[in-house]
Amino acid sequence: MPKFRPYPRREYRRLFRRWARRNATALVVLSVFVLAFLALETVVFLSLMPDAGLSWWLLGVLQAALVGVALHVVNAAFLAHEREAIWHLRGAWGEDATRDELRRARRKRLIWGWVDSISLAAGDLDHVVVTRGGGLLSIDSKWRSDGRDTDVMARSAARARRRAEGVAQSLLKSERGSHRAKGHAVTVRPLVVIWGPAQHQVPDQFEVDGIPFVGGRRLVAWLRNLGGEPVTKGAAKETLRNLEQYRSTSWQAQSKRKP
């Protein structure tokens, strides 16, 4: 079973690999310097300190600190030179935080489950959630520092709506073609979940173009108050299975298109 990494993490890794190839010489020089310094540090430290257990522990701490500093320098240089990287990193933070809240919601029996990172022709869906009493939910996770940027919120809402419509069409076509989930209609609702400092600026029942926005820490409470169409356990299992199959097929198609 392939491991489906979220879109922001895939893009972050892609940008890092591209940056590393461009700066391979500098990275090799840094690695050689770190290795040489570690070797010198070991020789000097063991020459000056008695051969005791504490000496080896201190040496390990110093070497780990040096490696940590070197990795921090590499990461800082990467983020400084790749402008898009920090956007994808924040996006990954937001999606991870939403997954944590969805786990809480599942433990509280508010949802049946969810599928992450479903690729559509129009883009990537962060999370598709099968609720217990509100149909199907399409969640778009966002990390924002400033909640006053209404233009950005409006664009996020538009993307969430298009992606939700794409999911609805795919599921309905699948059901009509296979005659599964007879008597069970699929309702898709878009939702934008805001993380970061801006989540505290999102008022209750805030909407943009009819699409609700909610602060990340209030997601479980929002799901608890979600009304609508109840979803049976059997229908939920089938929907989640179909979504996972769709995701797998989509990823395989993308892999074949890669050069």
Disulfide bonds with the S-S distance in Angstrom:
none
